[in-house]
Amino acid sequence: MDRRLFLLGTLAAGTVPLLARAHHGWSGFDTATPMYLAGTVKRSKWQNPHVELIVTPDDRLTLPADLAARQLPAQSANVDGAALLARTRLPPRASGDWTLELAPLFRVNAWRIPEIGGGERIEAVGYILRMANAPAYMRVEYLFHAGSAYALRSGPA
């Protein structure tokens, strides 16, 4: 089920507190197991509440040899980025298009991330939904694009 449809169904059922928690929390995502995805952006939604990228993964998705050693930017949240990258794995399935949820637009702007369009290549480390048979949906922790790295949990330090 698409996360947005789940959230709309939650609203229709009258469970607004669950909707707010689902939208702003991390509880629906497996934050113990960061995942790596790289591919080509099919389209982007540069809007609130979160920037979204629809990404077609690389045909032969592999973890980059240098992933754990990549330099990460300082951010205001206390995130052990090096440990997170060292734990990163490939998603259980990497075929088909994926929806990548980035940070809210105000935070994306604070990082000065250029608007990413169709045809551009990105790499992301983030968390997938925890439910069984979940859609191909990732909440992005780190975005790598055009030679830059962005930490999306909080603003720049």
C-alpha distance (Angstrom), angle and dihedral (degrees) to the residues before:
residue distance angle dihedral
M1 . . .
D2 3.78 . .
R3 3.82 110.0 .
R4 3.79 91.2 -130.2
L5 3.81 91.0 54.1
F6 3.80 89.2 48.4
L7 3.79 90.3 52.3
L8 3.81 92.4 47.2
G9 3.81 89.8 49.5
T10 3.77 89.2 50.8
L11 3.79 90.1 53.2
A12 3.80 92.1 47.7
A13 3.81 89.2 51.7
G14 3.80 89.3 56.0
T15 3.78 97.8 -114.5
V16 3.78 98.4 129.6
P17 3.84 96.0 158.1
L18 3.81 89.3 58.1
L19 3.80 89.4 48.9
A20 3.79 92.2 53.8
R21 3.79 92.5 46.4
A22 3.82 92.0 47.0
H23 3.78 92.7 49.9
H24 3.79 98.7 45.8
G25 3.79 102.8 27.9
W26 3.75 135.3 76.7
S27 3.82 95.5 -139.6
G28 3.81 94.8 107.2
F29 3.81 92.2 54.7
D30 3.81 129.7 78.0
T31 3.81 97.3 -119.4
A32 3.82 92.2 171.6
T33 3.80 91.1 69.2
P34 3.79 116.4 47.7
M35 3.80 114.3 -159.8
Y36 3.79 132.1 -151.3
L37 3.77 124.3 -138.9
A38 3.81 129.6 173.5
G39 3.74 129.1 178.6
T40 3.76 150.6 103.4
V41 3.78 123.0 -50.8
K42 3.78 109.9 -119.9
R43 3.81 94.1 -174.7
S44 3.78 139.4 -22.4
K45 3.78 136.0 -142.9
W46 3.80 105.7 -151.7
Q47 3.80 96.3 -170.9
N48 3.79 145.9 96.9
P49 2.93 142.1 -48.0
H50 3.83 87.9 32.7
V51 3.76 134.3 -14.9
E52 3.80 109.8 -113.3
L53 3.78 130.5 -161.0
I54 3.78 123.9 -165.1
V55 3.80 104.3 -148.6
T56 3.79 133.0 -170.9
P57 3.83 105.1 -149.9
D58 3.79 122.8 -128.5
D59 3.82 112.7 -88.7
R60 3.79 93.4 -120.2
L61 3.78 102.4 32.8
T62 3.81 112.6 -167.7
L63 3.77 134.0 162.6
P64 3.82 110.1 -99.5
A65 3.79 112.4 -114.0
D66 3.82 90.0 -130.0
L67 3.82 97.3 47.6
A68 3.82 97.3 105.2
A69 3.82 91.1 47.8
R70 3.81 97.8 48.9
Q71 3.77 118.5 126.8
L72 3.79 111.6 -114.8
P73 3.79 125.7 -160.5
A74 3.78 120.9 -111.3
Q75 3.78 114.2 -103.9
S76 3.79 135.4 -176.5
A77 3.84 93.9 -113.0
N78 3.78 119.0 81.3
V79 3.81 101.1 -115.8
D80 3.80 122.3 154.4
G81 3.78 94.0 -138.2
A82 3.80 96.2 175.7
A83 3.82 92.2 54.8
L84 3.80 90.5 44.5
L85 3.81 92.3 53.2
A86 3.81 90.7 46.4
R87 3.85 90.0 56.2
T88 3.81 94.6 46.3
R89 3.80 118.0 125.2
L90 3.80 137.3 178.8
P91 3.81 116.1 -92.3
P92 3.82 116.9 -100.5
R93 3.80 88.1 -110.1
A94 3.77 127.4 19.4
S95 3.78 102.0 177.7
G96 3.77 124.9 107.5
D97 3.77 127.0 25.3
W98 3.79 120.2 -45.9
T99 3.79 129.2 -152.2
L100 3.79 111.8 -136.9
E101 3.79 116.4 -162.3
L102 3.78 111.9 -153.0
A103 3.79 126.7 -172.4
P104 3.80 124.8 -67.8
L105 3.78 113.2 -70.9
F106 3.84 93.8 -106.5
R107 3.82 89.8 57.8
V108 3.81 93.5 44.6
N109 3.81 86.9 53.0
A110 3.82 91.5 48.1
W111 3.82 88.4 57.1
R112 3.82 89.2 47.1
I113 3.77 92.1 -129.0
P114 3.78 107.3 176.8
E115 3.78 114.4 -124.6
I116 3.78 105.7 -89.5
G117 3.78 115.9 -141.9
G118 3.75 138.5 -168.3
G119 3.78 115.8 -63.5
E120 3.81 95.6 29.6
R121 3.80 120.7 121.9
I122 3.79 121.0 -126.5
E123 3.78 138.2 173.6
A124 3.79 122.9 -151.2
V125 3.78 139.6 -175.2
G126 3.75 115.4 -160.5
Y127 3.76 148.2 113.2
I128 3.77 131.7 -68.3
L129 3.76 127.2 -146.3
R130 3.78 114.3 -81.3
M131 3.83 98.9 -141.5
A132 3.81 122.5 101.9
N133 3.80 114.7 -96.5
A134 3.79 89.3 11.5
P135 3.78 118.9 177.3
A136 3.81 118.7 -103.3
Y137 3.80 94.0 -86.4
M138 3.80 128.5 142.2
R139 3.78 131.8 -174.7
V140 3.80 104.0 -146.2
E141 3.80 122.1 -131.0
Y142 3.83 97.6 171.3
L143 3.78 126.9 21.3
F144 3.82 122.9 -163.7
H145 3.80 115.4 -164.0
A146 3.81 135.0 155.5
G147 3.80 94.1 -11.6
S148 3.82 95.3 -47.9
A149 3.79 132.7 105.1
Y150 3.80 123.3 -147.0
A151 3.81 128.3 -166.6
L152 3.79 108.8 -148.6
R153 3.82 104.1 -174.7
S154 3.80 92.0 86.1
G155 3.77 141.7 -13.9
P156 3.79 126.7 -66.3
A157 3.81 115.4 -74.6
